[in-house]
């Protein structure tokens, strides 16, 4: 069924109200905090344009709200193959392939990592009273690599606390368009949603959270640079946005990228079909045992083929 759109016209007496406040007073089946998230997701438009929760309305403004379809029911177990790097009674570490969505959502009700874990892990005591794995962090659908998932609530909370303290060791391998002049660098920026494209993120904001990415060049190739990126913060799309907004988008990135000026890089991007980003290393302290653990994932075949193709041209 098509999504229903709620439409309102701002009365003179309502002029000056914040957009989230205005919607909260329209009798919708959503709390003000939920509506704020919906506005941040670009589902609310004022006079046809997306707006921020704090947007002040004027008399006669037309406000349209198109909420997403209802979330799917409880995820069901599915026999999806997984490459498991470690598993014990408290957590599981997997090597996620590109193309696998982490958590069910609108448009991806099945076939996700959560569905696969429900099938594999028969010893889930559950999170928040539900039998489900605890997603500590996410990788984008088309990003491959190491990811840890908690089996119980104490482990989930402990790992989330390590993420919040930036106590984890995380290293990514990325293939960037163009040649980075320096051998190492550090991107430290503000970070927030792009006001023009609410599904994207940007560093070009006046207020926002801090995002920090440290990087070093691994290899310079024809038309591209292979880098290692280590995160101090874990913002959504952080590596992709940082390199894009510093002039070197990731090869194959269909959201933040652009067609390369180099024909060889364009060919590699087309063959790869995804952003050239791989979570190579994840290290953390085990919440139950206190042991320091490090897990590594080799480059997947598609990304290795992209690098090898450019490497062969570089050596000519």
Residue, then its C-alpha position, 0 to 999 in steps of 0.5 A: x500500500x502507498x504511504x499515507x501523507x498527512x497535510x496541514x496548513x499553518x494558521x495565523x495563531x500557529x505562526x512562529x511555532x517550531x516545526x516539531x512542536x507544530x506537528x506534535x500538536x496535530x494529534x499524530x500517533x507519534x511523540x515529539x521526539x519521534x517526530x523530530x527523528x522523522x523530520x531529521x530523516x527528511x520525511x517532513x516538508x514545508x512548502x515542498x522542501x525538507x526542513x529542520x525540527x527548529x524551523x519556524x513556521x509562518x501563516x499559510x505554510x503547507x506542512x506535509x508528513x509522509x511517515x515510513x511504512x510500519x516496521x516489520x514484525x520480529x525478525x525471523x531466523x534465516x539460514x544465511x551463511x556467515x564467516x565467524x571469526x570468534x564466538x563465545x557465550x557473550x558475543x560473536x564476531x563476524x566478517x560481514x560481506x558487502x551487500x549484507x544489511x545489518x539490521x531489518x528496516x523498511x525495505x529490508x525486512x529479511x535477509x539481514x545479519x540479524x536474521x542470520x544470527x537468530x538462526x546461528x546462535x541458539x544461546x541468545x538470552x536476549x536484549x531488553x526482554x526480546x530474543x535478539x542479538x545486540x547490535x553494538x555498531x553497524x557497517x554500511x550495507x556495501x562495506x565489508x569487514x569485521x563486526x562484533x555483536x553482543x548476545x546478552x544485555x550486559x555485554x551490549x552495554x559494556x561494548x557500547x561504553x567502549x565505543x563511546x569512550x573511543x576505546x576500541x581499535x578500528x582500522x579500515x582499508x579504503x581506495x580513494x580517487x586521485x592522489x593524496x599528496x601527504x603520507x599521513x593526515x588527520x581529519x577533525x571536523x564538525x559533522x551532521x546531516x546535510x540540510x539539502x539531502x537529509x539521508x546524507x551527512x556532511x562536515x559543512x555544518x555550523x553546529x554538530x558532533x565532532x568526527x575524527x579520522x586518522x589516515x596513512x597512505x598504503x600505496x599510490x596507484x594509477x588514478x587512486x590511493x590506497x589508504x588505511x583509516x583509523x577512527x577516533x569517532x564512529x559517525x555514520x558514513x564518516x570515512x566516506x564523507x571525510x575523504x569526499x569533502x577533502x577532495x578524494x571520494x572513495x572509488x565506487x561510492x554511489x552516494x558521496x562519489x563522483x565519476x573519476x577523471x581517470x578512465x581506469x578508475x572508472x572501469x574499476x569502480x564499475x566492476x566493483x559496484x560498491x564503495x571501496x571500503x573494508x573494515x580490516x581490524x577490530x579490537x576491544x576488551x572482552x567485557x566478561x573475561x577482560x582479555x584484549x582481543x583483536x580480529x582481522x579480515x583479509x581484503x575480500x576478492x572484489x576489492x583485491x581485484x580492484x586494487x590489483x587492476x590498478x596496481x598492474x597499470x601502475x607497474x607498466 
